């Protein structure tokens, strides 16, 4: 799958500074160690795809506690979040000054029907989504990268949205490794 993405993109996107995003985003932004967001989005994504396609069916449906999502639901949540944050980035980059709404992750999960899906289909969808996110990033010029907007009633910079997408995936993959997979 890695050969499907032959991307040369060397633009560095500096880690957003505190104050350019809501403080609760720091949980995710702090997990990103590189300023080459495209390379990191690809590297982490390849690792995620390798991981989720290697998990047996029983483990895919495992919940470590009542009310917790299974692995398929977690991956669907990562994808839903990436779609929403990419849309927010698109709106901000295009100069849309609309205050963008938040979303209820639990309602999204309850209506995702991820549990009934095949993991290979989920992985394929995730790869297409990630390719789209990367192409969106590559489409922005310096002016776009300097823009900020409002999402979920908080000011947020364009770079922060992509750092959150990446850090959010890293966060949830760490949870999968710690709480769902045998050590």
VMD Tcl script that builds the backbone (N, CA, C; Angstrom):
set m [mol new atoms 549]
animate dup $m
set s [atomselect $m all]
$s set {name element resname resid chain x y z} {
  {N N UNK 1 A 0.823 -1.192 0.000}
  {CA C UNK 1 A 0.000 0.000 0.000}
  {C C UNK 1 A 0.867 1.254 0.000}
  {N N UNK 2 A 2.035 1.187 0.577}
  {CA C UNK 2 A 2.873 2.373 0.680}
  {C C UNK 2 A 3.289 2.915 -0.679}
  {N N UNK 3 A 3.447 2.056 -1.664}
  {CA C UNK 3 A 3.862 2.532 -2.978}
  {C C UNK 3 A 2.758 3.314 -3.679}
  {N N UNK 4 A 1.519 3.237 -3.174}
  {CA C UNK 4 A 0.420 3.996 -3.756}
  {C C UNK 4 A 0.578 5.497 -3.528}
  {N N UNK 5 A 1.377 5.882 -2.565}
  {CA C UNK 5 A 1.537 7.285 -2.209}
  {C C UNK 5 A 2.956 7.735 -2.531}
  {N N UNK 6 A 3.147 8.252 -3.713}
  {CA C UNK 6 A 4.448 8.784 -4.077}
  {C C UNK 6 A 4.342 10.292 -4.010}
  {N N UNK 7 A 4.589 10.815 -2.830}
  {CA C UNK 7 A 4.382 12.234 -2.590}
  {C C UNK 7 A 5.712 12.886 -2.236}
  {N N UNK 8 A 5.997 13.955 -2.913}
  {CA C UNK 8 A 7.160 14.755 -2.563}
  {C C UNK 8 A 6.610 16.103 -2.109}
  {N N UNK 9 A 6.745 16.364 -0.842}
  {CA C UNK 9 A 6.215 17.597 -0.280}
  {C C UNK 9 A 7.115 17.975 0.875}
  {N N UNK 10 A 7.843 19.031 0.709}
  {CA C UNK 10 A 8.851 19.369 1.703}
  {C C UNK 10 A 8.495 20.574 2.560}
  {N N UNK 11 A 7.335 21.182 2.321}
  {CA C UNK 11 A 6.966 22.347 3.107}
  {C C UNK 11 A 6.790 21.959 4.578}
  {N N UNK 12 A 7.443 22.715 5.415}
  {CA C UNK 12 A 7.315 22.494 6.858}
  {C C UNK 12 A 6.182 23.373 7.378}
  {N N UNK 13 A 5.365 22.813 8.213}
  {CA C UNK 13 A 4.271 23.556 8.838}
  {C C UNK 13 A 4.573 23.561 10.329}
  {N N UNK 14 A 4.968 24.710 10.823}
  {CA C UNK 14 A 5.379 24.817 12.215}
  {C C UNK 14 A 4.263 24.404 13.162}
  {N N UNK 15 A 4.656 23.766 14.238}
  {CA C UNK 15 A 3.697 23.386 15.273}
  {C C UNK 15 A 2.991 24.647 15.756}
  {N N UNK 16 A 1.673 24.610 15.838}
  {CA C UNK 16 A 0.946 25.811 16.260}
  {C C UNK 16 A 1.279 26.187 17.704}
  {N N UNK 17 A 1.328 27.464 17.937}
  {CA C UNK 17 A 1.635 27.960 19.277}
  {C C UNK 17 A 0.384 27.976 20.134}
  {N N UNK 18 A 0.537 27.742 21.441}
  {CA C UNK 18 A -0.618 27.888 22.332}
  {C C UNK 18 A -1.252 29.256 22.121}
  {N N UNK 19 A -2.555 29.291 22.175}
  {CA C UNK 19 A -3.292 30.517 21.916}
  {C C UNK 19 A -3.851 30.554 20.508}
  {N N UNK 20 A -3.347 29.658 19.633}
  {CA C UNK 20 A -3.876 29.577 18.269}
  {C C UNK 20 A -4.836 28.401 18.116}
  {N N UNK 21 A -5.204 27.827 19.243}
  {CA C UNK 21 A -6.145 26.702 19.264}
  {C C UNK 21 A -6.684 26.572 20.689}
  {N N UNK 22 A -7.813 25.882 20.859}
  {CA C UNK 22 A -8.343 25.695 22.214}
  {C C UNK 22 A -7.375 24.863 23.054}
  {N N UNK 23 A -7.240 25.156 24.330}
  {CA C UNK 23 A -6.283 24.439 25.177}
  {C C UNK 23 A -6.467 22.914 25.174}
  {N N UNK 24 A -7.699 22.428 25.040}
  {CA C UNK 24 A -7.906 20.970 25.065}
  {C C UNK 24 A -7.326 20.266 23.843}
  {N N UNK 25 A -6.974 21.009 22.782}
  {CA C UNK 25 A -6.308 20.406 21.624}
  {C C UNK 25 A -4.868 20.024 21.941}
  {N N UNK 26 A -4.301 20.597 22.991}
  {CA C UNK 26 A -2.912 20.300 23.323}
  {C C UNK 26 A -2.681 18.814 23.583}
  {N N UNK 27 A -3.692 18.105 24.062}
  {CA C UNK 27 A -3.590 16.657 24.262}
  {C C UNK 27 A -3.109 15.992 22.978}
  {N N UNK 28 A -3.607 16.430 21.860}
  {CA C UNK 28 A -3.266 15.839 20.567}
  {C C UNK 28 A -2.043 16.500 19.936}
  {N N UNK 29 A -1.997 17.806 19.936}
  {CA C UNK 29 A -0.900 18.526 19.289}
  {C C UNK 29 A 0.438 18.149 19.918}
  {N N UNK 30 A 0.455 17.934 21.225}
  {CA C UNK 30 A 1.706 17.591 21.915}
  {C C UNK 30 A 2.254 16.222 21.495}
  {N N UNK 31 A 1.444 15.391 20.901}
  {CA C UNK 31 A 1.887 14.064 20.463}
  {C C UNK 31 A 2.629 14.095 19.124}
  {N N UNK 32 A 2.538 15.212 18.414}
  {CA C UNK 32 A 3.175 15.330 17.100}
  {C C UNK 32 A 4.581 15.883 17.296}
  {N N UNK 33 A 5.591 15.138 16.814}
  {CA C UNK 33 A 6.977 15.524 17.038}
  {C C UNK 33 A 7.637 16.154 15.828}
  {N N UNK 34 A 7.028 16.049 14.655}
  {CA C UNK 34 A 7.633 16.529 13.417}
  {C C UNK 34 A 6.920 17.777 12.911}
  {N N UNK 35 A 7.643 18.604 12.156}
  {CA C UNK 35 A 6.981 19.734 11.507}
  {C C UNK 35 A 6.745 19.457 10.021}
  {N N UNK 36 A 7.077 18.240 9.577}
  {CA C UNK 36 A 6.726 17.834 8.219}
  {C C UNK 36 A 5.431 17.027 8.326}
  {N N UNK 37 A 4.331 17.747 8.376}
  {CA C UNK 37 A 3.038 17.153 8.677}
  {C C UNK 37 A 2.624 16.116 7.631}
  {N N UNK 38 A 2.955 16.340 6.369}
  {CA C UNK 38 A 2.574 15.383 5.328}
  {C C UNK 38 A 3.311 14.060 5.521}
  {N N UNK 39 A 4.624 14.125 5.706}
  {CA C UNK 39 A 5.372 12.889 5.941}
  {C C UNK 39 A 4.862 12.156 7.168}
  {N N UNK 40 A 4.597 12.904 8.212}
  {CA C UNK 40 A 4.131 12.283 9.458}
  {C C UNK 40 A 2.727 11.699 9.299}
  {N N UNK 41 A 1.844 12.405 8.586}
  {CA C UNK 41 A 0.510 11.858 8.329}
  {C C UNK 41 A 0.614 10.532 7.566}
  {N N UNK 42 A 1.534 10.452 6.628}
  {CA C UNK 42 A 1.722 9.210 5.876}
  {C C UNK 42 A 2.320 8.105 6.742}
  {N N UNK 43 A 3.374 8.421 7.463}
  {CA C UNK 43 A 4.049 7.417 8.279}
  {C C UNK 43 A 3.109 6.825 9.325}
  {N N UNK 44 A 2.419 7.684 10.039}
  {CA C UNK 44 A 1.493 7.205 11.066}
  {C C UNK 44 A 0.360 6.417 10.425}
  {N N UNK 45 A -0.133 6.901 9.288}
  {CA C UNK 45 A -1.221 6.204 8.611}
  {C C UNK 45 A -0.800 4.801 8.176}
  {N N UNK 46 A 0.382 4.669 7.575}
  {CA C UNK 46 A 0.847 3.342 7.169}
  {C C UNK 46 A 0.904 2.398 8.366}
  {N N UNK 47 A 1.423 2.887 9.477}
  {CA C UNK 47 A 1.497 2.068 10.690}
  {C C UNK 47 A 0.106 1.682 11.184}
  {N N UNK 48 A -0.829 2.631 11.124}
  {CA C UNK 48 A -2.207 2.349 11.551}
  {C C UNK 48 A -2.838 1.285 10.663}
  {N N UNK 49 A -2.691 1.418 9.363}
  {CA C UNK 49 A -3.262 0.445 8.431}
  {C C UNK 49 A -2.645 -0.933 8.659}
  {N N UNK 50 A -1.326 -0.992 8.819}
  {CA C UNK 50 A -0.671 -2.269 9.104}
  {C C UNK 50 A -1.228 -2.887 10.380}
  {N N UNK 51 A -1.410 -2.065 11.394}
  {CA C UNK 51 A -1.926 -2.563 12.670}
  {C C UNK 51 A -3.353 -3.078 12.534}
  {N N UNK 52 A -4.254 -2.271 12.032}
  {CA C UNK 52 A -5.677 -2.659 12.054}
  {C C UNK 52 A -5.984 -3.817 11.118}
  {N N UNK 53 A -5.226 -3.962 10.044}
  {CA C UNK 53 A -5.483 -5.087 9.142}
  {C C UNK 53 A -4.842 -6.378 9.645}
  {N N UNK 54 A -4.071 -6.299 10.715}
  {CA C UNK 54 A -3.470 -7.501 11.300}
  {C C UNK 54 A -4.251 -8.024 12.507}
  {N N UNK 55 A -5.278 -7.303 12.928}
  {CA C UNK 55 A -6.037 -7.666 14.135}
  {C C UNK 55 A -7.124 -8.674 13.774}
  {N N UNK 56 A -7.198 -9.742 14.543}
  {CA C UNK 56 A -8.196 -10.776 14.267}
  {C C UNK 56 A -9.613 -10.274 14.567}
  {N N UNK 57 A -10.597 -10.962 13.997}
  {CA C UNK 57 A -11.987 -10.537 14.079}
  {C C UNK 57 A -12.476 -10.405 15.521}
  {N N UNK 58 A -12.122 -11.347 16.363}
  {CA C UNK 58 A -12.559 -11.282 17.771}
  {C C UNK 58 A -12.032 -10.024 18.460}
  {N N UNK 59 A -10.779 -9.711 18.232}
  {CA C UNK 59 A -10.172 -8.527 18.846}
  {C C UNK 59 A -10.761 -7.247 18.267}
  {N N UNK 60 A -11.117 -7.253 16.986}
  {CA C UNK 60 A -11.737 -6.080 16.368}
  {C C UNK 60 A -13.023 -5.685 17.092}
  {N N UNK 61 A -13.704 -6.650 17.680}
  {CA C UNK 61 A -14.994 -6.401 18.335}
  {C C UNK 61 A -14.882 -6.288 19.859}
  {N N UNK 62 A -13.687 -6.467 20.392}
  {CA C UNK 62 A -13.456 -6.415 21.832}
  {C C UNK 62 A -13.676 -5.005 22.376}
  {N N UNK 63 A -14.304 -4.933 23.550}
  {CA C UNK 63 A -14.466 -3.685 24.298}
  {C C UNK 63 A -13.858 -3.921 25.684}
  {N N UNK 64 A -12.928 -3.098 26.079}
  {CA C UNK 64 A -12.247 -3.334 27.352}
  {C C UNK 64 A -13.102 -2.969 28.559}
  {N N UNK 65 A -14.202 -2.253 28.329}
  {CA C UNK 65 A -15.140 -1.920 29.405}
  {C C UNK 65 A -16.497 -1.613 28.772}
  {N N UNK 66 A -17.530 -1.731 29.582}
  {CA C UNK 66 A -18.875 -1.428 29.092}
  {C C UNK 66 A -18.949 0.038 28.653}
  {N N UNK 67 A -19.575 0.253 27.507}
  {CA C UNK 67 A -19.733 1.602 26.983}
  {C C UNK 67 A -18.548 2.112 26.174}
  {N N UNK 68 A -17.483 1.335 26.112}
  {CA C UNK 68 A -16.311 1.741 25.321}
  {C C UNK 68 A -16.472 1.244 23.890}
  {N N UNK 69 A -15.858 1.953 22.962}
  {CA C UNK 69 A -15.929 1.576 21.560}
  {C C UNK 69 A -15.028 0.379 21.280}
  {N N UNK 70 A -15.378 -0.396 20.241}
  {CA C UNK 70 A -14.468 -1.441 19.790}
  {C C UNK 70 A -13.490 -0.819 18.785}
  {N N UNK 71 A -12.545 -1.609 18.306}
  {CA C UNK 71 A -11.498 -1.069 17.437}
  {C C UNK 71 A -12.066 -0.501 16.145}
  {N N UNK 72 A -13.044 -1.174 15.553}
  {CA C UNK 72 A -13.642 -0.651 14.322}
  {C C UNK 72 A -14.286 0.710 14.569}
  {N N UNK 73 A -14.948 0.857 15.703}
  {CA C UNK 73 A -15.578 2.137 16.035}
  {C C UNK 73 A -14.536 3.224 16.292}
  {N N UNK 74 A -13.413 2.836 16.881}
  {CA C UNK 74 A -12.334 3.807 17.107}
  {C C UNK 74 A -11.784 4.305 15.776}
  {N N UNK 75 A -11.551 3.394 14.855}
  {CA C UNK 75 A -11.024 3.803 13.551}
  {C C UNK 75 A -12.039 4.668 12.818}
  {N N UNK 76 A -13.307 4.315 12.900}
  {CA C UNK 76 A -14.343 5.144 12.278}
  {C C UNK 76 A -14.361 6.537 12.917}
  {N N UNK 77 A -14.191 6.592 14.234}
  {CA C UNK 77 A -14.131 7.880 14.938}
  {C C UNK 77 A -12.936 8.706 14.459}
  {N N UNK 78 A -11.792 8.068 14.274}
  {CA C UNK 78 A -10.619 8.781 13.754}
  {C C UNK 78 A -10.943 9.361 12.382}
  {N N UNK 79 A -11.601 8.567 11.533}
  {CA C UNK 79 A -11.952 9.045 10.190}
  {C C UNK 79 A -12.984 10.167 10.247}
  {N N UNK 80 A -14.000 10.020 11.073}
  {CA C UNK 80 A -15.015 11.083 11.196}
  {C C UNK 80 A -14.358 12.392 11.621}
  {N N UNK 81 A -13.471 12.309 12.593}
  {CA C UNK 81 A -12.780 13.498 13.088}
  {C C UNK 81 A -11.914 14.109 11.990}
  {N N UNK 82 A -11.210 13.274 11.237}
  {CA C UNK 82 A -10.376 13.795 10.152}
  {C C UNK 82 A -11.226 14.505 9.103}
  {N N UNK 83 A -12.372 13.936 8.771}
  {CA C UNK 83 A -13.272 14.579 7.792}
  {C C UNK 83 A -13.750 15.937 8.296}
  {N N UNK 84 A -14.173 15.976 9.537}
  {CA C UNK 84 A -14.706 17.210 10.112}
  {C C UNK 84 A -13.610 18.275 10.203}
  {N N UNK 85 A -12.437 17.901 10.658}
  {CA C UNK 85 A -11.358 18.873 10.806}
  {C C UNK 85 A -10.829 19.320 9.446}
  {N N UNK 86 A -10.821 18.433 8.465}
  {CA C UNK 86 A -10.431 18.832 7.104}
  {C C UNK 86 A -11.453 19.805 6.529}
  {N N UNK 87 A -12.716 19.549 6.791}
  {CA C UNK 87 A -13.754 20.484 6.328}
  {C C UNK 87 A -13.577 21.848 7.002}
  {N N UNK 88 A -13.307 21.832 8.296}
  {CA C UNK 88 A -13.057 23.094 8.990}
  {C C UNK 88 A -11.884 23.821 8.351}
  {N N UNK 89 A -10.816 23.083 8.048}
  {CA C UNK 89 A -9.637 23.696 7.416}
  {C C UNK 89 A -9.992 24.282 6.055}
  {N N UNK 90 A -10.765 23.559 5.275}
  {CA C UNK 90 A -11.178 24.056 3.965}
  {C C UNK 90 A -11.947 25.363 4.105}
  {N N UNK 91 A -12.894 25.393 5.030}
  {CA C UNK 91 A -13.696 26.609 5.243}
  {C C UNK 91 A -12.812 27.786 5.625}
  {N N UNK 92 A -11.910 27.561 6.558}
  {CA C UNK 92 A -11.036 28.638 7.024}
  {C C UNK 92 A -10.114 29.100 5.898}
  {N N UNK 93 A -9.518 28.171 5.176}
  {CA C UNK 93 A -8.595 28.532 4.097}
  {C C UNK 93 A -9.294 29.307 2.990}
  {N N UNK 94 A -10.558 29.019 2.769}
  {CA C UNK 94 A -11.298 29.697 1.704}
  {C C UNK 94 A -11.926 31.011 2.162}
  {N N UNK 95 A -11.644 31.406 3.401}
  {CA C UNK 95 A -12.116 32.694 3.892}
  {C C UNK 95 A -13.534 32.695 4.430}
  {N N UNK 96 A -14.097 31.528 4.638}
  {CA C UNK 96 A -15.448 31.435 5.203}
  {C C UNK 96 A -15.359 31.820 6.682}
  {N N UNK 97 A -16.079 32.847 7.064}
  {CA C UNK 97 A -16.017 33.331 8.444}
  {C C UNK 97 A -17.132 32.775 9.320}
  {N N UNK 98 A -17.855 31.803 8.803}
  {CA C UNK 98 A -18.904 31.158 9.576}
  {C C UNK 98 A -18.308 30.478 10.806}
  {N N UNK 99 A -18.982 30.602 11.932}
  {CA C UNK 99 A -18.578 29.860 13.120}
  {C C UNK 99 A -19.005 28.411 12.914}
  {N N UNK 100 A -18.021 27.532 12.816}
  {CA C UNK 100 A -18.288 26.129 12.501}
  {C C UNK 100 A -18.709 25.374 13.754}
  {N N UNK 101 A -19.661 24.459 13.614}
  {CA C UNK 101 A -20.186 23.769 14.792}
  {C C UNK 101 A -19.235 22.692 15.318}
  {N N UNK 102 A -19.453 22.320 16.555}
  {CA C UNK 102 A -18.783 21.166 17.128}
  {C C UNK 102 A -19.514 19.914 16.681}
  {N N UNK 103 A -19.142 18.767 17.230}
  {CA C UNK 103 A -19.869 17.540 16.940}
  {C C UNK 103 A -19.818 16.630 18.150}
  {N N UNK 104 A -20.835 15.810 18.284}
  {CA C UNK 104 A -20.931 14.875 19.406}
  {C C UNK 104 A -20.381 13.535 18.951}
  {N N UNK 105 A -19.147 13.237 19.354}
  {CA C UNK 105 A -18.472 12.015 18.901}
  {C C UNK 105 A -19.251 10.752 19.256}
  {N N UNK 106 A -19.954 10.754 20.358}
  {CA C UNK 106 A -20.707 9.556 20.748}
  {C C UNK 106 A -21.923 9.333 19.850}
  {N N UNK 107 A -22.588 10.400 19.446}
  {CA C UNK 107 A -23.699 10.256 18.504}
  {C C UNK 107 A -23.189 9.774 17.154}
  {N N UNK 108 A -22.070 10.331 16.716}
  {CA C UNK 108 A -21.492 9.878 15.454}
  {C C UNK 108 A -21.165 8.380 15.534}
  {N N UNK 109 A -20.552 7.958 16.613}
  {CA C UNK 109 A -20.172 6.551 16.768}
  {C C UNK 109 A -21.404 5.643 16.789}
  {N N UNK 110 A -22.433 6.093 17.480}
  {CA C UNK 110 A -23.649 5.281 17.579}
  {C C UNK 110 A -24.322 5.070 16.229}
  {N N UNK 111 A -24.090 5.992 15.307}
  {CA C UNK 111 A -24.733 5.905 13.998}
  {C C UNK 111 A -23.742 5.600 12.869}
  {N N UNK 112 A -22.563 5.117 13.228}
  {CA C UNK 112 A -21.547 4.823 12.215}
  {C C UNK 112 A -21.682 3.411 11.642}
  {N N UNK 113 A -22.246 2.517 12.411}
  {CA C UNK 113 A -22.412 1.116 12.006}
  {C C UNK 113 A -21.080 0.466 11.657}
  {N N UNK 114 A -20.027 0.963 12.259}
  {CA C UNK 114 A -18.686 0.451 11.978}
  {C C UNK 114 A -18.539 -1.018 12.355}
  {N N UNK 115 A -19.193 -1.430 13.410}
  {CA C UNK 115 A -19.059 -2.810 13.882}
  {C C UNK 115 A -19.463 -3.825 12.825}
  {N N UNK 116 A -20.421 -3.478 11.982}
  {CA C UNK 116 A -20.888 -4.427 10.967}
  {C C UNK 116 A -20.043 -4.385 9.689}
  {N N UNK 117 A -19.057 -3.509 9.637}
  {CA C UNK 117 A -18.235 -3.373 8.430}
  {C C UNK 117 A -17.029 -4.298 8.461}
  {N N UNK 118 A -16.514 -4.578 7.288}
  {CA C UNK 118 A -15.302 -5.359 7.130}
  {C C UNK 118 A -14.098 -4.444 7.370}
  {N N UNK 119 A -13.124 -4.911 8.132}
  {CA C UNK 119 A -11.964 -4.080 8.464}
  {C C UNK 119 A -11.179 -3.674 7.225}
  {N N UNK 120 A -11.091 -4.530 6.220}
  {CA C UNK 120 A -10.371 -4.150 5.003}
  {C C UNK 120 A -11.070 -3.007 4.288}
  {N N UNK 121 A -12.403 -2.986 4.319}
  {CA C UNK 121 A -13.147 -1.872 3.727}
  {C C UNK 121 A -12.890 -0.580 4.497}
  {N N UNK 122 A -12.868 -0.702 5.819}
  {CA C UNK 122 A -12.576 0.468 6.656}
  {C C UNK 122 A -11.168 0.991 6.348}
  {N N UNK 123 A -10.203 0.078 6.251}
  {CA C UNK 123 A -8.819 0.472 5.964}
  {C C UNK 123 A -8.712 1.152 4.600}
  {N N UNK 124 A -9.397 0.622 3.609}
  {CA C UNK 124 A -9.365 1.221 2.274}
  {C C UNK 124 A -9.967 2.624 2.297}
  {N N UNK 125 A -11.122 2.765 2.969}
  {CA C UNK 125 A -11.746 4.084 3.080}
  {C C UNK 125 A -10.812 5.066 3.783}
  {N N UNK 126 A -10.162 4.602 4.844}
  {CA C UNK 126 A -9.247 5.462 5.598}
  {C C UNK 126 A -8.087 5.914 4.707}
  {N N UNK 127 A -7.581 5.027 3.876}
  {CA C UNK 127 A -6.470 5.398 2.987}
  {C C UNK 127 A -6.890 6.434 1.956}
  {N N UNK 128 A -8.090 6.295 1.426}
  {CA C UNK 128 A -8.600 7.287 0.473}
  {C C UNK 128 A -8.791 8.637 1.170}
  {N N UNK 129 A -9.355 8.593 2.364}
  {CA C UNK 129 A -9.549 9.816 3.138}
  {C C UNK 129 A -8.208 10.497 3.421}
  {N N UNK 130 A -7.212 9.728 3.845}
  {CA C UNK 130 A -5.904 10.315 4.164}
  {C C UNK 130 A -5.275 10.925 2.920}
  {N N UNK 131 A -5.401 10.262 1.785}
  {CA C UNK 131 A -4.867 10.826 0.539}
  {C C UNK 131 A -5.548 12.157 0.234}
  {N N UNK 132 A -6.843 12.232 0.460}
  {CA C UNK 132 A -7.587 13.472 0.231}
  {C C UNK 132 A -7.122 14.573 1.180}
  {N N UNK 133 A -6.911 14.224 2.436}
  {CA C UNK 133 A -6.431 15.200 3.420}
  {C C UNK 133 A -5.076 15.758 2.994}
  {N N UNK 134 A -4.203 14.895 2.534}
  {CA C UNK 134 A -2.871 15.328 2.122}
  {C C UNK 134 A -2.954 16.232 0.894}
  {N N UNK 135 A -3.796 15.892 -0.042}
  {CA C UNK 135 A -3.950 16.753 -1.224}
  {C C UNK 135 A -4.517 18.113 -0.824}
  {N N UNK 136 A -5.414 18.136 0.155}
  {CA C UNK 136 A -5.939 19.407 0.650}
  {C C UNK 136 A -4.806 20.248 1.239}
  {N N UNK 137 A -3.985 19.637 2.062}
  {CA C UNK 137 A -2.841 20.339 2.654}
  {C C UNK 137 A -1.960 20.923 1.555}
  {N N UNK 138 A -1.671 20.130 0.553}
  {CA C UNK 138 A -0.789 20.568 -0.529}
  {C C UNK 138 A -1.393 21.700 -1.353}
  {N N UNK 139 A -2.709 21.850 -1.308}
  {CA C UNK 139 A -3.374 22.885 -2.107}
  {C C UNK 139 A -3.285 24.280 -1.487}
  {N N UNK 140 A -2.924 24.369 -0.218}
  {CA C UNK 140 A -2.917 25.655 0.469}
  {C C UNK 140 A -1.623 26.409 0.214}
  {N N UNK 141 A -1.747 27.728 0.035}
  {CA C UNK 141 A -0.568 28.580 -0.116}
  {C C UNK 141 A -0.252 29.251 1.226}
  {N N UNK 142 A 0.789 30.069 1.242}
  {CA C UNK 142 A 1.211 30.720 2.490}
  {C C UNK 142 A 0.103 31.566 3.100}
  {N N UNK 143 A -0.655 32.257 2.256}
  {CA C UNK 143 A -1.748 33.084 2.769}
  {C C UNK 143 A -2.773 32.222 3.520}
  {N N UNK 144 A -3.124 31.092 2.939}
  {CA C UNK 144 A -4.093 30.210 3.592}
  {C C UNK 144 A -3.569 29.728 4.945}
  {N N UNK 145 A -2.286 29.366 4.998}
  {CA C UNK 145 A -1.719 28.845 6.244}
  {C C UNK 145 A -1.721 29.874 7.368}
  {N N UNK 146 A -1.852 31.133 7.046}
  {CA C UNK 146 A -1.845 32.175 8.080}
  {C C UNK 146 A -3.237 32.457 8.636}
  {N N UNK 147 A -4.258 31.814 8.103}
  {CA C UNK 147 A -5.634 32.131 8.494}
  {C C UNK 147 A -6.067 31.390 9.756}
  {N N UNK 148 A -7.010 32.035 10.436}
  {CA C UNK 148 A -7.660 31.413 11.586}
  {C C UNK 148 A -9.170 31.541 11.400}
  {N N UNK 149 A -9.884 30.705 12.105}
  {CA C UNK 149 A -11.337 30.742 12.059}
  {C C UNK 149 A -11.896 30.348 13.403}
  {N N UNK 150 A -13.192 30.100 13.417}
  {CA C UNK 150 A -13.857 29.707 14.659}
  {C C UNK 150 A -14.539 28.364 14.454}
  {N N UNK 151 A -14.245 27.432 15.344}
  {CA C UNK 151 A -14.868 26.108 15.316}
  {C C UNK 151 A -15.214 25.715 16.747}
  {N N UNK 152 A -16.429 25.257 16.927}
  {CA C UNK 152 A -16.901 24.854 18.254}
  {C C UNK 152 A -16.711 25.998 19.260}
  {N N UNK 153 A -16.963 27.222 18.794}
  {CA C UNK 153 A -16.912 28.447 19.605}
  {C C UNK 153 A -15.500 28.827 20.068}
  {N N UNK 154 A -14.464 28.303 19.398}
  {CA C UNK 154 A -13.076 28.621 19.750}
  {C C UNK 154 A -12.312 29.039 18.500}
  {N N UNK 155 A -11.422 30.002 18.673}
  {CA C UNK 155 A -10.523 30.381 17.581}
  {C C UNK 155 A -9.539 29.242 17.346}
  {N N UNK 156 A -9.275 28.990 16.056}
  {CA C UNK 156 A -8.337 27.911 15.720}
  {C C UNK 156 A -7.612 28.274 14.424}
  {N N UNK 157 A -6.305 27.997 14.411}
  {CA C UNK 157 A -5.510 28.250 13.210}
  {C C UNK 157 A -5.570 27.046 12.282}
  {N N UNK 158 A -5.309 27.310 11.022}
  {CA C UNK 158 A -5.293 26.240 10.033}
  {C C UNK 158 A -4.278 25.149 10.392}
  {N N UNK 159 A -3.020 25.489 10.723}
  {CA C UNK 159 A -2.080 24.424 11.088}
  {C C UNK 159 A -2.556 23.574 12.268}
  {N N UNK 160 A -3.197 24.196 13.240}
  {CA C UNK 160 A -3.646 23.448 14.415}
  {C C UNK 160 A -4.591 22.319 14.028}
  {N N UNK 161 A -5.445 22.554 13.050}
  {CA C UNK 161 A -6.409 21.526 12.653}
  {C C UNK 161 A -5.713 20.269 12.152}
  {N N UNK 162 A -4.649 20.423 11.378}
  {CA C UNK 162 A -3.952 19.251 10.844}
  {C C UNK 162 A -3.079 18.584 11.905}
  {N N UNK 163 A -2.525 19.372 12.813}
  {CA C UNK 163 A -1.790 18.773 13.925}
  {C C UNK 163 A -2.743 17.973 14.822}
  {N N UNK 164 A -3.959 18.455 14.989}
  {CA C UNK 164 A -4.936 17.708 15.783}
  {C C UNK 164 A -5.314 16.413 15.063}
  {N N UNK 165 A -5.538 16.463 13.757}
  {CA C UNK 165 A -5.856 15.236 13.010}
  {C C UNK 165 A -4.794 14.177 13.276}
  {N N UNK 166 A -3.544 14.558 13.149}
  {CA C UNK 166 A -2.446 13.612 13.343}
  {C C UNK 166 A -2.332 13.167 14.800}
  {N N UNK 167 A -2.321 14.102 15.719}
  {CA C UNK 167 A -2.187 13.764 17.132}
  {C C UNK 167 A -3.358 12.947 17.647}
  {N N UNK 168 A -4.537 13.192 17.126}
  {CA C UNK 168 A -5.737 12.437 17.503}
  {C C UNK 168 A -5.585 10.975 17.088}
  {N N UNK 169 A -5.074 10.744 15.883}
  {CA C UNK 169 A -4.833 9.359 15.444}
  {C C UNK 169 A -3.791 8.696 16.336}
  {N N UNK 170 A -2.685 9.376 16.593}
  {CA C UNK 170 A -1.639 8.827 17.465}
  {C C UNK 170 A -2.223 8.471 18.826}
  {N N UNK 171 A -3.019 9.364 19.398}
  {CA C UNK 171 A -3.655 9.148 20.699}
  {C C UNK 171 A -4.477 7.861 20.707}
  {N N UNK 172 A -5.337 7.700 19.711}
  {CA C UNK 172 A -6.218 6.529 19.706}
  {C C UNK 172 A -5.476 5.236 19.385}
  {N N UNK 173 A -4.443 5.298 18.584}
  {CA C UNK 173 A -3.652 4.091 18.321}
  {C C UNK 173 A -2.907 3.677 19.593}
  {N N UNK 174 A -2.444 4.631 20.372}
  {CA C UNK 174 A -1.827 4.303 21.658}
  {C C UNK 174 A -2.837 3.595 22.559}
  {N N UNK 175 A -4.071 4.071 22.577}
  {CA C UNK 175 A -5.115 3.429 23.390}
  {C C UNK 175 A -5.375 2.007 22.890}
  {N N UNK 176 A -5.460 1.831 21.576}
  {CA C UNK 176 A -5.662 0.475 21.030}
  {C C UNK 176 A -4.529 -0.438 21.494}
  {N N UNK 177 A -3.302 0.021 21.365}
  {CA C UNK 177 A -2.156 -0.805 21.758}
  {C C UNK 177 A -2.140 -1.115 23.254}
  {N N UNK 178 A -2.543 -0.159 24.076}
  {CA C UNK 178 A -2.478 -0.343 25.534}
  {C C UNK 178 A -3.662 -1.126 26.097}
  {N N UNK 179 A -4.856 -0.922 25.543}
  {CA C UNK 179 A -6.056 -1.484 26.179}
  {C C UNK 179 A -6.756 -2.583 25.403}
  {N N UNK 180 A -6.415 -2.755 24.145}
  {CA C UNK 180 A -7.141 -3.724 23.327}
  {C C UNK 180 A -6.301 -4.908 22.890}
  {N N UNK 181 A -5.001 -4.722 22.788}
  {CA C UNK 181 A -4.152 -5.768 22.246}
  {C C UNK 181 A -3.370 -6.468 23.354}
  {N N UNK 182 A -3.267 -7.780 23.249}
  {CA C UNK 182 A -2.520 -8.510 24.279}
  {C C UNK 182 A -1.040 -8.090 24.267}
  {N N UNK 183 A -0.496 -7.991 25.434}
  {CA C UNK 183 A 0.908 -7.556 25.564}
  {C C UNK 183 A 1.831 -8.751 25.570}
}
mol reanalyze $m
mol bondsrecalc $m
mol representation Tube
mol addrep $m
